[in-house]
Amino acid sequence: MTLEQPPIWLILIAFILALGPLVFIHELGHYLVARWLGVGAETFSIGFGREITGWTDKSGTRWKVGWLPFGGYVKFIGDEDASSSSGDASKLSPEDQARSFHLRPVWQRFLIVLAGPVANFVLAVAIVSCFIGANGVASTPNVVVGTVPGSAAEASGLKAGDRIVAIAGRSTASFEEIAQLTSLYPDQDVRIDLVRNGLPASINVHLRVEVEQDRFGQEYRVGRLGIPRPPPRYERVPILQIVPAAIESTAFLTRSMVQGLWQIITGRRPVSEIGGPLKMAQMAGQQASLGWTDFVILIAILSINLGFINLLPVPILDGGHLLFYAIEGIRRRPVSPQAQDWAFRGGLALILALVVFTTVNDLGSFGLWERLERLIG
């Protein structure tokens, strides 16, 4: 049964409730490590643009909420603007120079910038830990119980009793991991490592394509092997193993994101699968309409996304800053201001182009272009 799309008001509220905490945690990571290293902060902002509300703490930091809720920033002492570009240090007082971000050793600046994405991964691990502690870990066996007639599994010669231990070089300790990995390779050849009659073996399989619909009628292309799911099983996890299990799950999701992005870059997946702010808002509203459990799981996934994207070596993102600091550490001198300026301009242009592109993609996924075509036709 296809569920109705949530109302616009729920989508907007859910989007703000999802994005706000993620941005706050991200910027709080920067802020806390900076304060630990003695760097002062002038502004801690959730959102951009005109201030809606705010207050100033005892250390002089202005905490505020901007009217445009797409992101946030921490403006440290010595920053020229919200993008953390370097200002003129000679204009700072001796006290401010001692607390300036840009006058700190490169390793300290590196740690401060890295702390933002790391905070998002920590949030995801914390959420997953809570769910594992409450529900246990899905551990459905990775053993083939049969094959679907006409499926890729049947064509490849998989047999009941085979234990699938790896797909495309990645280990599969459970049926859930088999399903997640095969979904990444629609209409592609993959190598499957297995154990048959106690002996290791490997086969090449061309996965089938299946178009799935979620509960809201949205379609997705996924890869399918064609083996029935064994009876599901959940196992309680000892308390000392909950966090390691959550870290492993978070790492698995992150690797899947990297693989998905690489497939889009290499043309094995269509660029239409890239979603933007509108799609993210729609997903937030959909999961919120299903209940708090689904919504909080989405927040964990979005937190991983935010941490991963910010680590990409694109100027203006955290990853771009980290790249410049790594170059500075190797060369023993910073990249020239002119080179940084051009790089950040290029990075900003790339981000804006990506926002426009993903917004067009989102509108297309909502069926807007088809409706306009019917009207014009």
TORSE-147327 format. One line per field, with one value per residue (C-alpha): x, y, z; residue in three letters. Coordinates in Angstrom, 2 decimals. Each point is the difference from the previous one (the first is absolute). Layout:
X = (X ...)
Y = (Y ...)
Z = (Z ...)
residuo = (ALA ...)
END
This chain:
X = (0.00 1.33 -0.13 -1.09 2.68 0.18 -1.37 2.29 -0.06 1.29 2.73 1.21 -0.06 1.69 2.67 0.86 -0.08 2.34 2.40 0.23 1.51 2.38 1.35 0.21 1.97 2.30 0.79 0.21 2.80 1.98 -0.80 0.86 3.37 0.82 -0.81 2.00 3.00 -0.54 -1.44 -2.69 -3.32 -1.85 -3.19 -1.73 -2.85 -2.64 -1.22 1.11 -1.26 -1.72 -0.07 -3.37 1.09 3.21 2.02 3.61 1.75 2.62 2.90 -1.38 -1.32 -3.27 -2.30 -2.71 -2.55 -0.17 -3.15 1.40 0.23 2.40 3.16 1.92 3.47 2.38 1.88 3.26 2.15 2.09 -2.53 -0.86 -3.41 -2.14 2.05 3.04 2.12 2.97 -0.27 2.77 1.63 1.81 -3.34 -0.60 0.91 2.77 -2.67 -2.00 3.12 0.65 -3.53 -0.05 -0.80 2.30 3.05 -0.14 2.30 -1.27 -0.68 -2.35 -1.91 -0.21 -1.50 -2.54 -1.25 0.00 -2.08 -3.16 -0.37 1.21 -2.79 -2.57 1.41 -0.02 -3.68 -0.80 1.87 -1.88 -3.40 0.86 1.33 -3.35 -1.87 2.40 -0.26 -3.81 -0.56 3.20 1.72 -1.55 2.01 -1.97 2.39 1.96 -0.92 -1.88 -3.27 -1.02 -0.10 -2.83 -0.81 1.49 2.12 3.67 0.64 -1.46 1.90 3.30 -0.34 -0.47 -1.34 -1.86 2.52 2.55 1.21 0.66 2.97 0.76 -1.48 2.18 2.81 -2.07 -0.78 -3.60 -0.56 -3.81 -2.81 -0.66 3.50 -0.48 -3.21 1.57 3.04 -1.82 -2.38 2.98 0.75 -3.10 0.73 3.70 2.44 1.25 2.22 -1.49 2.26 -1.65 0.60 -1.46 0.26 2.64 2.22 0.51 -1.20 -0.87 -2.39 -0.81 -3.64 -1.84 -2.58 -3.51 -1.66 -3.11 -2.02 -1.32 -2.56 0.17 -3.09 -0.58 0.10 3.52 1.98 3.62 2.21 1.74 2.07 -1.47 1.72 -3.18 0.32 -2.83 0.51 0.63 -2.12 1.10 1.77 1.03 2.71 0.57 3.42 2.09 0.16 3.74 -0.49 -2.85 2.19 2.42 -3.04 -1.40 3.36 0.07 -3.53 0.87 3.17 -2.02 -2.47 2.85 1.73 -3.30 -0.32 3.54 -0.80 -3.25 1.72 2.76 -2.57 -1.68 3.36 0.95 -3.39 -1.20 -2.88 -2.07 0.61 -3.76 0.50 1.75 -2.42 0.11 -1.62 -3.56 0.40 1.56 -2.96 -2.46 1.80 -0.02 -3.75 -0.65 2.00 -1.53 -3.48 0.98 1.02 2.92 1.96 0.18 0.70 2.92 1.49 -0.16 1.83 2.80 0.28 -0.06 2.65 2.29 -0.76 0.86 3.25 1.02 -0.84 1.91 3.11 0.06 3.06 -2.08 1.09 -2.52 -0.91 1.89 1.81 1.36 1.39 1.53 1.66 1.58 1.21 1.49 1.85 1.18 1.26 1.97 1.39 0.61 -1.74 -3.63 -1.49 0.07 -3.06 -0.60 -0.10 -2.31 -2.28 -0.34 -0.50 -2.75 -1.70 0.07 -1.25 -2.88 -0.93 0.08 -2.22 -2.50 -0.09 -0.57 -2.85 -1.66 0.53 -1.37 -2.97 -0.85 0.39 -2.29 -2.69 0.24 -0.44 -3.14 -1.41 0.05 1.57 -2.45 -2.93 1.40 0.52 -3.61 -1.20 2.08 -0.91)
Y = (0.00 3.41 2.58 3.59 2.65 2.00 3.57 2.91 1.28 -3.34 -0.10 3.49 -0.70 -3.39 1.50 2.67 -2.56 -2.28 2.59 2.23 -2.59 -1.29 3.49 0.77 -3.19 0.66 3.56 -0.99 -2.40 2.90 2.23 -2.42 -1.02 3.66 1.00 -2.99 1.33 3.55 1.49 2.62 0.08 3.19 -1.61 -3.37 0.07 -2.53 1.23 2.97 3.49 2.39 -1.07 -1.18 -0.48 -0.36 0.71 0.74 -2.25 0.96 -0.67 2.47 -2.55 0.97 -3.03 0.68 -1.47 1.35 0.17 -2.22 -3.52 -1.56 -0.53 1.93 1.17 0.91 3.27 -0.17 2.92 0.99 -1.21 2.55 -1.55 -3.08 -2.13 0.27 1.90 1.71 3.64 2.51 -1.25 3.31 1.65 -2.29 0.90 -2.07 -1.79 -0.89 -1.07 -2.53 -1.41 0.31 -3.09 0.86 0.62 -3.47 -2.85 -1.86 -3.19 1.89 1.54 -3.45 -1.51 2.83 -0.39 -3.81 0.07 1.07 -3.06 -2.28 1.36 -1.07 -3.52 -0.07 1.02 -2.81 -2.53 1.22 -0.42 -3.44 -1.02 0.85 -2.12 -2.92 0.20 -0.02 -2.49 -1.99 -0.63 -1.67 -3.17 -1.98 -2.72 0.62 -3.48 -0.58 -1.81 -0.15 2.00 1.84 -1.54 2.08 2.05 0.94 -2.44 -2.91 0.97 0.19 -3.44 0.99 -2.92 -0.43 -0.30 2.38 2.61 3.38 1.59 2.97 1.99 2.25 -0.43 1.07 -2.50 -1.07 -1.42 0.02 -0.12 3.70 0.89 -2.22 1.88 3.42 -0.69 -1.60 2.98 2.20 -1.86 -0.11 -1.58 -0.45 -2.89 -0.68 -2.65 -2.06 -1.87 -2.93 -3.16 -3.18 -3.35 1.49 1.18 3.61 0.86 3.06 0.69 2.97 1.06 2.48 1.53 0.67 3.42 0.48 3.20 0.29 2.36 1.28 0.52 3.40 -1.30 1.26 -2.28 -1.16 -2.22 -2.67 -3.09 -3.39 -3.36 -2.02 -2.03 -0.24 1.54 -2.52 0.37 3.33 -0.08 2.74 -0.51 2.00 1.60 0.14 3.56 0.33 -1.02 2.41 2.95 -2.13 -1.51 3.49 1.16 -3.00 0.76 3.67 -0.95 -2.39 2.76 2.42 -2.47 -0.53 3.76 0.15 -2.85 1.60 3.33 -1.73 -1.86 3.31 1.59 -2.96 -0.09 -3.32 1.76 2.86 3.50 0.28 -1.98 2.98 1.74 3.54 2.15 -0.54 -3.77 0.09 2.02 -2.43 -2.98 1.70 0.57 -3.55 -1.62 2.33 -1.07 -3.62 0.70 1.11 -3.21 0.37 3.73 -0.46 -2.73 2.48 2.58 -2.52 -0.66 3.73 0.62 -2.52 1.73 3.42 -1.22 -1.82 2.88 2.48 -2.18 0.20 2.03 2.81 3.57 1.74 -3.34 -1.29 -2.48 2.84 1.75 -3.28 -0.44 3.45 -0.66 -3.34 1.78 2.66 -2.67 -1.70 3.20 1.72 3.10 0.81 0.03 3.53 2.18 0.46 -3.78 -0.50 2.79 -1.48 -3.48 1.17 1.91 -3.14 -2.10 2.42 -0.09 -3.81 -0.19 2.50 -1.92 -3.25 1.58 1.16 -3.40 -1.99 2.35 -0.63 -3.73 0.26 1.85 -2.65 -2.79 1.78 -0.18 3.78 -0.17 -2.64 2.13 3.06 -2.04 -1.15 3.57 1.33 -2.95)
Z = (0.00 -0.99 2.76 -0.57 -0.10 3.26 0.03 -0.79 3.58 1.31 -2.67 0.99 3.74 -0.41 -2.25 2.58 2.84 -1.97 -1.38 3.08 2.40 -2.71 -0.69 3.73 0.74 -2.96 1.04 3.67 -0.95 -1.49 2.97 2.82 -1.44 -0.69 3.58 1.29 -1.96 1.24 -3.21 0.50 -1.85 -0.94 -1.37 0.12 -2.51 -1.00 -3.36 -2.07 -0.59 2.38 3.64 1.30 3.59 1.95 3.12 0.98 2.51 2.61 -2.38 -2.56 -2.50 -1.67 -0.31 -2.56 -2.39 -3.56 -2.10 -2.80 1.54 -2.54 2.00 2.60 0.97 2.80 -0.56 1.94 1.07 -3.01 -2.57 -2.66 -0.65 0.68 -2.42 2.35 -2.50 1.59 0.99 0.69 3.21 0.50 0.77 2.95 3.56 1.65 2.05 -3.12 -1.87 2.77 -0.57 -3.81 -2.05 -2.90 2.19 1.49 -1.15 -3.03 1.98 2.31 -2.91 -1.59 3.17 0.39 -3.57 0.17 3.19 -1.86 -2.26 2.81 2.22 -2.61 -0.07 3.81 -0.01 -2.44 2.15 3.09 -1.70 -1.38 3.43 1.57 -2.53 0.35 3.78 -0.20 -2.83 -0.50 -3.33 -3.02 -0.59 -2.57 -1.28 -3.20 -1.23 -3.26 0.69 -3.68 -3.21 -1.75 -3.42 -2.82 2.42 -0.14 2.85 -1.97 -3.19 1.90 1.53 3.64 2.02 3.26 2.81 -1.57 2.48 -1.64 1.76 -2.29 -2.89 -2.17 2.53 3.02 2.73 0.60 3.45 -0.27 -2.55 0.66 -1.21 -3.09 -0.85 0.62 -2.15 -2.92 -0.12 -0.92 -3.26 -2.23 -3.42 0.90 0.32 3.51 1.53 2.79 2.42 1.74 1.96 -1.54 1.77 2.27 -2.88 -1.21 -3.50 -2.06 -2.88 -2.21 -0.04 -2.21 2.34 -1.21 0.16 2.05 0.27 3.52 1.45 3.54 2.11 -1.63 -3.57 -0.84 -2.32 0.38 -2.18 2.07 -0.68 0.85 0.45 0.40 3.19 2.54 3.40 2.78 3.14 1.60 3.31 2.43 2.57 3.14 0.16 3.21 1.29 -0.65 -3.63 -0.81 -1.00 -2.11 -1.77 -0.62 -1.38 -2.32 -1.25 -0.54 -1.90 -2.17 -0.91 -0.72 -2.33 -1.80 -0.52 -1.40 -2.39 -1.09 -0.69 -1.97 -2.08 -0.88 -0.88 -2.23 -1.69 1.41 1.74 -1.44 1.34 0.48 3.23 1.60 2.33 1.31 2.71 -1.26 -0.06 3.45 1.29 -1.57 1.57 3.40 -0.24 -1.18 2.80 2.59 -1.17 0.69 3.61 2.14 -0.49 -3.78 0.32 2.42 -2.23 -2.89 2.12 0.59 -3.76 -0.81 2.64 -1.71 -3.32 1.42 1.55 -3.19 -2.36 2.15 -0.22 -3.80 -1.13 -1.47 0.83 2.30 1.62 3.04 -2.23 -2.12 3.08 1.18 -3.39 0.21 3.56 -1.09 -2.83 2.45 2.38 -2.78 -1.59 3.34 -1.33 -0.80 -3.47 -1.40 0.77 -3.72 -0.63 2.98 -1.18 -3.50 1.44 2.35 -2.81 -2.12 2.90 0.61 -3.69 0.06 3.10 -1.46 -3.29 1.92 1.98 -3.23 -1.65 2.95 0.32 -3.67 0.70 3.01 -1.93 -2.71 2.54 1.24 -3.54 -0.61 -3.45 -1.18 1.14 -1.76 -3.17 0.09 0.52 -2.89 -2.20)
residuo = (MET THR LEU GLU GLN PRO PRO ILE TRP LEU ILE LEU ILE ALA PHE ILE LEU ALA LEU GLY PRO LEU VAL PHE ILE HIS GLU LEU GLY HIS TYR LEU VAL ALA ARG TRP LEU GLY VAL GLY ALA GLU THR PHE SER ILE GLY PHE GLY ARG GLU ILE THR GLY TRP THR ASP LYS SER GLY THR ARG TRP LYS VAL GLY TRP LEU PRO PHE GLY GLY TYR VAL LYS PHE ILE GLY ASP GLU ASP ALA SER SER SER SER GLY ASP ALA SER LYS LEU SER PRO GLU ASP GLN ALA ARG SER PHE HIS LEU ARG PRO VAL TRP GLN ARG PHE LEU ILE VAL LEU ALA GLY PRO VAL ALA ASN PHE VAL LEU ALA VAL ALA ILE VAL SER CYS PHE ILE GLY ALA ASN GLY VAL ALA SER THR PRO ASN VAL VAL VAL GLY THR VAL PRO GLY SER ALA ALA GLU ALA SER GLY LEU LYS ALA GLY ASP ARG ILE VAL ALA ILE ALA GLY ARG SER THR ALA SER PHE GLU GLU ILE ALA GLN LEU THR SER LEU TYR PRO ASP GLN ASP VAL ARG ILE ASP LEU VAL ARG ASN GLY LEU PRO ALA SER ILE ASN VAL HIS LEU ARG VAL GLU VAL GLU GLN ASP ARG PHE GLY GLN GLU TYR ARG VAL GLY ARG LEU GLY ILE PRO ARG PRO PRO PRO ARG TYR GLU ARG VAL PRO ILE LEU GLN ILE VAL PRO ALA ALA ILE GLU SER THR ALA PHE LEU THR ARG SER MET VAL GLN GLY LEU TRP GLN ILE ILE THR GLY ARG ARG PRO VAL SER GLU ILE GLY GLY PRO LEU LYS MET ALA GLN MET ALA GLY GLN GLN ALA SER LEU GLY TRP THR ASP PHE VAL ILE LEU ILE ALA ILE LEU SER ILE ASN LEU GLY PHE ILE ASN LEU LEU PRO VAL PRO ILE LEU ASP GLY GLY HIS LEU LEU PHE TYR ALA ILE GLU GLY ILE ARG ARG ARG PRO VAL SER PRO GLN ALA GLN ASP TRP ALA PHE ARG GLY GLY LEU ALA LEU ILE LEU ALA LEU VAL VAL PHE THR THR VAL ASN ASP LEU GLY SER PHE GLY LEU TRP GLU ARG LEU GLU ARG LEU ILE GLY)
END
